[in-house]
Amino acid sequence: MSDVTTASRPAVASDGKTGPVGVGVIGAGVISDQYLGNLTQFPDLKVLFIADIDQDRAAAQAETWGVPASGTVDELLALDDVEIVVNLTIPAAHVDVALQAVAAGKHVWGEKPYALDRESGARLLAAAKEAGVRVAVAPDTFLGAGLQTGLRVVKRGDIGTPLTGLALFQVPGPESWHPSPEFLFAYGAGPMFDVGPYYLTTLVQVFGPVAKVTATASKARDSRVIGSGPKAGTVFPVEVPTHVSALLQFESGASAQAVFSFDSKLARAGFVEIAGTEGTAVFPDPNEFEGDTTVHTGTDEPAVVAAPGPAFTRGTGVAELAQAIREGRRERVPGELAFHVLDVMVSLAESAERDESVRVDSTLEPTPELPESWDPSVPTLG
C-alpha cells in the first residue's frame, strides 16, 4: 500500500512569462498523430521539437506537422524554449523519461499509465516537487465537452446525491485489429492498466478518492494471435490478467463496480453510469471527448443533455496545463490524480492476487470542472 498523501497541494505562482508555451514531444509513434494534430492548432502552445529513438521517424513527423526541428531526447531537453515535454513513450519508459525531463527543469505531460508501480510514481512526484515543475498525466478525456457535461449534471444535483457507479469495458481484445498488440498484453498493460485510467479517473472525479478495493482477475488463455497487419498469424504470450472485476469503496461512502475485460465476444465499452438519490446519469464514453449525457428520473422520458463546446481530442490537457503554468494556478489533470488512480489499479491487482480487500492510502481532491466557455482553440496567453 502507498504512504503518499496527495490531498494537500501548496500554492503555485505564475512563471512570470507571457506568450505561448514551448512544447517538445518525445515519442513519434502512432499516438503522436492525434497529439500533434491538436497541439499544432492550439494558439497557447508552440511545438518546437520532436524526439524519438528512431530519428528518421521523428524527422518524418516533424515534416508532416510543420514542427521546426527533430532529433534526440538530449537535444530536446537542452532547448531552453521547451517548457513542457509531452511524453508519448511506451508505458515501461514513462517514469524514466519524465524524470529526465524534470531534471532538466521541464514540466511534463505524460501518456497513461502514470507509472507501473507506486514506488516509481511517488519518486516522480517527489522529484517534480523538488524541481518546482509540474507533472500532469493523461487521460485528459474528462476535460472534453462530453464528460465535463456529465460532471456538471451530477454536481448541480440533477440526480440528487450520487451513491453508486457502474463502469463497463468488455471487448474481445485488440489483437484482432491492432498491428502490433503484444505490449497490450504485457506487464503494465492489460485491460485494467491500459483502459482502466479512463474509467477510474471519471469515477474519482464524481465520487472523490477511493478508500478500499476488492477484485478478482483471470486470464482466458496464455497466448493470442495477431489478426491483421504485417505480423498477422504471429503467436505471442499473454503476461497479465485479461479480465478484472472490481468493487470500489470511496471515502465519501459511495461505491462503484467496474469490469475491464479483453475476454468478451459481446462488446460493451464506453459505459459509465452514476446512480443518485433522485435519478441516474449515463455518461458518454470516458475514452472519448464528446458525447451526450442521458438522465433517467423514472417519471418522464430520459432527458438528453447535449455537450456544448469544441471537439478536440488528445492534447487538450497540454493546453490547459500551459494556461495553468502562465496563470499561476493548479492544472486540472495533475500528477496527484494520476498517482491516486495508479494506486487504485495496483491495489486492485494486489486484491485479486491475495484474494482479499486492499486499503488505498493515497488521497486527493478532485479538480473543478472547466467553464462551459473554455476553448483551447482560443488564445489566452497574449
C-alpha positions as CSV (number, residue, x, y, z in Angstrom):
1,M,0.0,0.0,0.0
2,S,1.0,3.6,-0.6
3,D,2.1,6.1,2.1
4,V,1.7,9.0,-0.2
5,T,-1.0,11.5,0.6
6,T,-1.8,13.9,-2.3
7,A,-4.8,15.8,-1.0
8,S,-2.9,18.9,0.1
9,R,-1.1,20.8,-2.6
10,P,0.9,24.0,-2.0
11,A,0.0,27.2,-3.8
12,V,1.7,27.9,-7.1
13,A,2.7,31.2,-8.6
14,S,2.8,32.3,-12.2
15,D,6.0,31.6,-14.1
16,G,6.2,35.3,-14.9
17,K,6.4,34.6,-18.7
18,T,3.9,35.6,-21.4
19,G,3.0,34.2,-24.8
20,P,2.6,30.7,-26.0
21,V,4.3,27.8,-24.1
22,G,7.1,25.9,-25.9
23,V,6.5,22.2,-26.3
24,G,8.7,19.3,-27.1
25,V,7.3,15.8,-27.9
26,I,9.2,12.6,-27.0
27,G,7.9,9.6,-28.9
28,A,6.8,9.7,-32.6
29,G,4.7,6.6,-32.7
30,V,1.1,6.1,-33.7
31,I,-0.5,8.1,-30.8
32,S,1.7,11.2,-31.7
33,D,-0.5,11.9,-34.8
34,Q,-3.5,12.6,-32.6
35,Y,-1.5,14.8,-30.2
36,L,0.3,16.7,-32.9
37,G,-2.9,17.3,-34.9
38,N,-4.2,19.2,-31.9
39,L,-1.0,20.6,-30.3
40,T,-0.1,22.4,-33.5
41,Q,-3.5,24.0,-33.7
42,F,-3.7,25.4,-30.1
43,P,-2.5,29.0,-30.1
44,D,-1.3,28.9,-26.5
45,L,1.2,26.2,-27.5
46,K,4.3,26.3,-29.8
47,V,5.6,22.8,-30.7
48,L,9.3,23.2,-31.2
49,F,10.9,19.7,-31.4
50,I,10.1,16.0,-31.8
51,A,12.4,13.4,-30.4
52,D,12.5,9.6,-30.8
53,I,14.9,6.7,-30.6
54,D,14.1,6.3,-34.4
55,Q,15.3,9.8,-35.5
56,D,14.0,9.2,-39.1
57,R,10.6,8.7,-37.7
58,A,10.9,11.8,-35.6
59,A,12.0,13.8,-38.7
60,A,9.1,12.4,-40.7
61,Q,6.6,13.5,-38.0
62,A,8.2,16.9,-37.8
63,E,7.9,17.4,-41.5
64,T,4.3,16.2,-41.5
65,W,3.1,18.5,-38.8
66,G,5.3,21.5,-39.5
67,V,7.5,21.3,-36.4
68,P,10.8,23.1,-36.9
69,A,13.2,20.5,-35.5
70,S,13.7,16.9,-34.5
71,G,16.4,14.7,-33.1
72,T,17.4,13.1,-29.8
73,V,16.0,13.4,-26.3
74,D,19.1,15.1,-25.1
75,E,18.8,17.7,-27.9
76,L,15.2,18.3,-26.9
77,L,16.0,18.7,-23.2
78,A,18.8,21.1,-24.0
79,L,16.4,23.6,-25.5
80,D,15.6,26.5,-23.2
81,D,12.4,27.4,-25.1
82,V,10.9,23.9,-24.5
83,E,8.9,24.4,-21.3
84,I,6.6,21.3,-21.5
85,V,7.8,17.8,-22.5
86,V,5.0,15.7,-23.9
87,N,6.0,12.1,-23.0
88,L,4.5,9.6,-25.5
89,T,6.9,6.8,-24.9
90,I,5.9,3.2,-24.1
91,P,4.5,2.6,-20.5
92,A,7.7,1.0,-19.2
93,A,9.6,4.1,-20.1
94,H,7.2,6.7,-18.8
95,V,8.8,7.4,-15.5
96,D,12.4,7.3,-16.7
97,V,11.7,9.8,-19.4
98,A,9.7,12.0,-17.2
99,L,12.5,12.0,-14.6
100,Q,15.0,13.1,-17.3
101,A,12.7,16.0,-18.2
102,V,12.1,17.0,-14.6
103,A,15.9,17.0,-14.0
104,A,16.2,19.4,-17.0
105,G,13.7,21.8,-15.4
106,K,10.8,20.9,-17.7
107,H,7.2,20.5,-16.9
108,V,5.8,17.1,-18.1
109,W,2.6,15.9,-19.8
110,G,2.7,12.1,-19.9
111,E,0.5,9.5,-21.5
112,K,-1.1,7.0,-19.2
113,P,-0.4,5.0,-17.2
114,Y,1.4,7.4,-15.0
115,A,3.7,4.6,-13.8
116,L,3.7,0.9,-13.4
117,D,4.2,0.8,-9.6
118,R,3.7,3.1,-6.6
119,E,7.4,3.5,-5.8
120,S,8.4,4.9,-9.1
121,G,5.2,7.1,-9.2
122,A,6.0,8.5,-5.8
123,R,9.6,9.1,-6.8
124,L,8.4,11.1,-9.8
125,L,6.0,13.2,-7.7
126,A,8.8,14.0,-5.2
127,A,11.3,14.9,-8.0
128,A,8.8,17.3,-9.6
129,K,8.1,19.0,-6.3
130,E,11.8,19.4,-5.5
131,A,12.4,20.8,-9.0
132,G,9.5,23.1,-8.8
133,V,7.9,21.8,-12.0
134,R,4.6,20.1,-12.8
135,V,3.8,16.6,-13.9
136,A,0.4,16.2,-15.5
137,V,-0.8,12.9,-16.9
138,A,-3.4,11.6,-19.3
139,P,-6.3,10.8,-19.5
140,D,-7.5,14.3,-20.4
141,T,-10.7,12.9,-21.9
142,F,-12.6,14.2,-18.9
143,L,-11.7,17.7,-20.0
144,G,-13.7,17.1,-23.2
145,A,-17.2,18.6,-23.5
146,G,-18.8,15.1,-23.1
147,L,-17.6,14.2,-19.6
148,Q,-17.5,17.8,-18.4
149,T,-21.2,18.0,-19.2
150,G,-21.8,14.7,-17.3
151,L,-19.8,16.0,-14.3
152,R,-21.8,19.3,-14.3
153,V,-25.1,17.3,-14.4
154,V,-24.1,15.4,-11.3
155,K,-22.6,18.4,-9.4
156,R,-25.7,20.6,-9.9
157,G,-27.9,17.9,-8.4
158,D,-29.8,16.6,-11.4
159,I,-29.7,13.1,-9.9
160,G,-29.6,14.1,-6.3
161,T,-26.7,12.8,-4.2
162,P,-24.5,10.4,-6.2
163,L,-24.4,7.0,-4.5
164,T,-23.2,4.3,-6.8
165,G,-21.4,3.8,-10.1
166,L,-21.1,1.2,-12.8
167,A,-18.3,1.1,-15.4
168,L,-18.1,-1.5,-18.1
169,F,-15.3,-2.1,-20.7
170,Q,-15.8,-5.5,-22.3
171,V,-14.3,-6.3,-25.7
172,P,-12.8,-9.4,-27.5
173,G,-9.3,-7.9,-27.3
174,P,-7.3,-5.7,-29.5
175,E,-5.2,-8.4,-31.2
176,S,-7.8,-8.7,-34.0
177,W,-7.2,-5.2,-35.3
178,H,-4.0,-3.8,-33.7
179,P,-1.0,-4.5,-36.0
180,S,1.4,-4.9,-33.0
181,P,-0.7,-5.7,-29.9
182,E,1.9,-7.6,-27.8
183,F,2.6,-4.7,-25.4
184,L,-1.1,-4.5,-24.6
185,F,-0.9,-8.0,-23.0
186,A,2.5,-7.4,-21.3
187,Y,3.3,-6.2,-17.8
188,G,2.0,-2.7,-17.3
189,A,-0.9,-3.1,-19.7
190,G,-3.9,-5.5,-19.9
191,P,-7.4,-4.0,-19.9
192,M,-7.1,-2.5,-16.5
193,F,-3.8,-0.6,-16.8
194,D,-4.4,0.3,-20.5
195,V,-8.1,1.3,-20.4
196,G,-8.8,1.5,-16.7
197,P,-7.4,5.0,-16.2
198,Y,-10.2,6.5,-18.3
199,Y,-13.0,4.9,-16.2
200,L,-11.3,5.2,-12.8
201,T,-10.4,8.9,-13.3
202,T,-14.1,9.6,-14.2
203,L,-15.4,7.8,-11.1
204,V,-12.9,9.6,-8.9
205,Q,-14.0,12.9,-10.4
206,V,-17.6,12.1,-9.4
207,F,-17.1,10.4,-6.0
208,G,-13.8,11.6,-4.8
209,P,-10.9,9.4,-3.7
210,V,-11.1,5.6,-3.3
211,A,-10.7,4.2,0.1
212,K,-10.8,0.4,-0.4
213,V,-10.9,-2.1,-3.3
214,T,-11.8,-5.7,-3.8
215,A,-11.1,-7.5,-7.1
216,T,-11.0,-10.8,-8.9
217,A,-8.9,-11.4,-12.1
218,S,-8.5,-14.1,-14.7
219,K,-6.7,-14.8,-18.0
220,A,-8.7,-16.6,-20.7
221,R,-5.6,-18.1,-22.4
222,D,-1.8,-18.0,-22.3
223,S,-1.2,-16.8,-25.8
224,R,-3.0,-14.9,-28.6
225,V,-2.6,-14.5,-32.3
226,I,-2.2,-11.2,-34.2
227,G,-5.1,-10.9,-36.6
228,S,-4.1,-8.2,-39.0
229,G,-1.2,-6.3,-40.5
230,P,2.3,-7.4,-41.4
231,K,2.6,-9.7,-38.4
232,A,-0.8,-11.4,-38.9
233,G,-0.7,-15.0,-37.6
234,T,2.1,-14.4,-35.1
235,V,1.5,-16.0,-31.7
236,F,2.5,-14.0,-28.7
237,P,2.3,-14.6,-24.9
238,V,-0.3,-13.1,-22.5
239,E,1.5,-12.0,-19.4
240,V,-1.3,-10.2,-17.4
241,P,-4.9,-10.8,-16.4
242,T,-7.3,-10.1,-19.3
243,H,-10.4,-9.8,-17.2
244,V,-10.7,-7.8,-13.9
245,S,-13.9,-7.4,-11.9
246,A,-13.7,-4.7,-9.3
247,L,-15.6,-3.2,-6.3
248,L,-14.6,0.3,-5.3
249,Q,-15.5,1.9,-2.0
250,F,-14.9,5.7,-1.8
251,E,-14.0,7.8,1.2
252,S,-17.4,9.5,0.7
253,G,-19.2,6.3,1.4
254,A,-20.2,5.8,-2.2
255,S,-19.4,2.7,-4.1
256,A,-18.9,1.5,-7.7
257,Q,-18.5,-1.7,-9.7
258,A,-16.2,-1.9,-12.7
259,V,-15.3,-4.6,-15.3
260,F,-12.2,-4.3,-17.5
261,S,-12.0,-7.2,-20.0
262,F,-10.4,-8.4,-23.2
263,D,-12.3,-11.6,-23.0
264,S,-15.9,-10.8,-24.1
265,K,-17.3,-11.5,-27.5
266,L,-20.1,-9.1,-26.6
267,A,-18.5,-5.7,-26.8
268,R,-19.8,-3.2,-24.2
269,A,-17.3,-0.4,-23.9
270,G,-17.6,3.2,-23.0
271,F,-20.2,2.7,-20.3
272,V,-20.3,4.7,-17.1
273,E,-23.5,5.0,-15.1
274,I,-23.9,7.1,-12.0
275,A,-26.9,6.5,-9.8
276,G,-28.1,9.0,-7.2
277,T,-30.9,9.6,-4.8
278,E,-33.1,11.2,-7.4
279,G,-32.0,9.7,-10.7
280,T,-29.3,8.1,-12.8
281,A,-26.9,9.7,-15.3
282,V,-25.4,7.7,-18.1
283,F,-22.1,9.4,-19.2
284,P,-20.6,9.3,-22.7
285,D,-17.6,7.1,-23.4
286,P,-14.8,8.1,-20.9
287,N,-12.2,7.3,-23.7
288,E,-13.7,10.0,-25.9
289,F,-14.0,13.8,-25.6
290,E,-17.6,14.1,-27.0
291,G,-21.0,12.6,-26.3
292,D,-24.2,13.5,-24.6
293,T,-25.3,12.6,-21.0
294,T,-28.7,10.9,-20.5
295,V,-30.6,11.5,-17.2
296,H,-33.2,9.0,-16.1
297,T,-35.5,10.1,-13.3
298,G,-38.1,7.3,-13.6
299,T,-41.1,9.6,-14.2
300,D,-40.7,11.0,-17.7
301,E,-38.7,10.2,-20.9
302,P,-35.0,10.3,-20.2
303,A,-33.5,13.7,-20.7
304,V,-30.6,14.0,-23.1
305,V,-28.2,16.7,-22.1
306,A,-26.2,17.8,-25.1
307,A,-22.5,18.6,-24.6
308,P,-21.6,22.1,-25.6
309,G,-18.1,23.1,-26.6
310,P,-15.3,22.3,-29.0
311,A,-14.5,18.8,-30.2
312,F,-10.7,18.5,-29.7
313,T,-9.1,15.2,-28.6
314,R,-5.8,14.2,-27.1
315,G,-3.6,17.1,-26.2
316,T,-6.4,19.1,-24.7
317,G,-4.8,18.7,-21.3
318,V,-1.5,20.1,-22.5
319,A,-3.2,23.3,-23.5
320,E,-4.9,23.5,-20.1
321,L,-1.6,22.8,-18.4
322,A,0.1,25.6,-20.3
323,Q,-2.5,28.1,-19.3
324,A,-2.2,27.0,-15.6
325,I,1.5,27.5,-15.7
326,R,1.2,31.0,-17.1
327,E,-1.7,31.9,-14.8
328,G,-0.2,30.5,-11.6
329,R,-3.0,28.1,-10.8
330,R,-3.2,24.3,-10.4
331,E,-3.7,22.3,-13.6
332,R,-6.8,20.2,-13.8
333,V,-5.0,16.9,-14.7
334,P,-2.3,16.8,-12.0
335,G,0.1,14.0,-11.3
336,E,-1.5,13.6,-7.9
337,L,-4.8,12.5,-9.6
338,A,-2.8,10.1,-11.8
339,F,-0.9,8.7,-8.8
340,H,-4.2,8.0,-7.0
341,V,-5.6,6.2,-10.0
342,L,-2.3,4.2,-10.3
343,D,-2.6,3.4,-6.6
344,V,-6.2,2.1,-7.1
345,M,-5.1,-0.1,-10.0
346,V,-2.1,-1.6,-8.2
347,S,-4.4,-2.2,-5.2
348,L,-6.9,-4.0,-7.4
349,A,-4.1,-6.2,-8.8
350,E,-3.0,-6.9,-5.2
351,S,-6.6,-7.7,-4.1
352,A,-7.1,-10.2,-6.9
353,E,-3.7,-11.9,-6.2
354,R,-4.2,-12.1,-2.4
355,D,-7.9,-12.8,-2.5
356,E,-8.6,-10.0,0.0
357,S,-9.7,-6.4,0.1
358,V,-6.9,-3.8,0.0
359,R,-6.9,-0.3,1.5
360,V,-5.9,2.6,-0.8
361,D,-3.8,5.0,1.3
362,S,-3.3,7.9,-1.2
363,T,-6.0,10.5,-1.4
364,L,-6.7,13.7,-3.3
365,E,-9.1,16.5,-4.1
366,P,-11.0,16.1,-7.4
367,T,-10.4,19.0,-9.7
368,P,-13.1,21.6,-10.6
369,E,-15.0,21.5,-13.8
370,L,-13.9,23.8,-16.7
371,P,-16.0,26.8,-17.6
372,E,-18.5,25.9,-20.3
373,S,-16.9,28.6,-22.5
374,W,-13.4,27.1,-22.3
375,D,-12.0,26.5,-25.7
376,P,-8.3,25.6,-26.3
377,S,-8.5,27.0,-29.8
378,V,-8.9,30.5,-28.4
379,P,-5.7,32.3,-27.5
380,T,-5.4,33.4,-23.8
381,L,-1.7,33.9,-23.2
382,G,-1.1,37.0,-25.3
